[in-house]
Structure formats: C-alpha cells, structure tokens
Amino acid sequence: MLIQGKTKQKLDVISVIYIDSMLRDRDKYVIWPAYINKANSRNGGRIIRKKHSIGSPEIKEIEQAAVELGLNPIVETDKKYPKSWWEASGRVLVDKKGVKSDIARQIAKKVVQIRKG
C-alpha cells in the first residue's frame, strides 16, 4: 500500500528535477553524433550536407571540437538517440551561438582538423 505523503513527496522531487533540467538546457543545443555522421541519411538523422559530414564521429571528438570552438560542452554519455534507441551513442550539449546546423557544420569541420593532427 502506498502512503500518500511519501508518493507526493517523490513526485515533487521528480517534478523539480524535470523542470530544473528543462530550464537548464534552454540555452543549449543538443548535438548527437548522428547529426554529423556521413553514414546516416537525412532520414537517419544527419542535419548537415554529406560533403561537410564525417565518418563515425566519437563523443570525445565532438566534445574537443566544441571546447575549441568555445561552445562550453556538456557531455551526456548515457543518452540514446531516439532513432537508434538500442545504442547508447551519447550526446553533447553546446551553447546556442547561432543556427544549429551551422554549429554542427563547424563541429564536423573542427573534428576533421583534430583527426589530421
């Protein structure tokens, strides 16, 4: 049997956490590796042109590129891209400093530079 006070307290805590995370992320874009992956189609999640995209982007590369671009990244490795829910690809939250597709293109370009060394 559930005690009404305990249940309400748990729901209040969950609500606060949910609302806090929503407010915290309003000034951030979510960048999934699928957004810049050359192997993905547009329907598969890629948001930039194929000629600007890269093969098999890693979360660490995206994070490093975002740091170098001054986008203050927050890495969430346990997140799963909704179109491939079975795979924990992770995601990177970056500052909103322009259009999302432009930021994704800049990140992909920076990853190419990082890979070249």
N, C-alpha and C positions, 0 to 999 in steps of 0.2 A: 504494500500500500504506500502511495506517495504522500508525503507530508506537504501540504500546500505551501507553507512558508519556505521550505527548502527548494521546492521546484521553482517558485517565483524568484528566489534569490539567484539560482543558477541561470534562469532565463535573463535576468537583469544583467548579470556578468557577461553572458554571451552577447546580448544586445550592445553593451558598451564596447566590447571588443570589436564587434562587427562595425559599429558606427565609427569608432576610432580608426579602424583600418581604411574605411571608405574616405574619411576626411583626410587622412594622411596621404593617400595616393592620388588626390585630385590634381596635384601639381606634378604628377609623374606620368610618363608614357610607359606602357608595358612593351618590351621588345622580346619576342620569342625567337629562338633560333630559326624556326620555320619561316619567319618573315624575310630572312636574308639567305636562305638555303637554295642554292641553284637547282638541286634535285627536285624541289617542290614546284608544282604548277601554281597558277594563281588561285585555283580552286583548292589547292592543297595548303594554302596559307601564305605563299610568297607575296609581299606587297611592293617589291621593287622590281625593276626590269631585270631580265635574266642576265644581260650583259654587265650589270652592276652587282649581281649577287655572287655568292661564294659557295664553294663546296664544303659540306659538313662543318658548319660553324660550331664552335665549342663555347660554353658559357664563360669560361675563363678568358677566351679571346674577346668576346663581346664586352665583358667587364673591363678588361685592359683598354680596349678601344674607347669605351665610354669615359674612363678615367682620363685618358689622354686628350679627349675632346672637351673635358670639363663638365661632364653631364651628371656628376655625383651619383654613380650607380648603386643600386641596392640589389644584391643577388638573392634569389629565392630558388634554391636547387631542388626543392621537393615538389615544385609545381608541375602540373601536366597540361600540355597544350590540349585544348578541348577536341580538336580534330584527330589527335592521336593520344587519347586518354590513357592508353595502356603503357605509355612510355613517359617516364619522368625526365623530360628534357630540361626542365628548369626555365626560369625567365629572369630578365633583368629590368628593373625599374630605373628609368632615367628622367632627368629634368625635362620639362616641356620648354624647349628653346627653339621653337619653330614647328614646321609641319612634320608629322610623324614619319611620313615616307622619306622626307629629306634627311631626318635624323638616322633612319635605318640605312639609307644610302651612304651617309658619312661613316657610320659604324662599319659597314661592309668594306668601304674603301680603306679605312684605318686597319682593319683586320688583315687585308691583303698586304699593307705595308709592314705590319707586325710579322707576318709569316715570311716576308722576304728578308727580314732582319735588318 
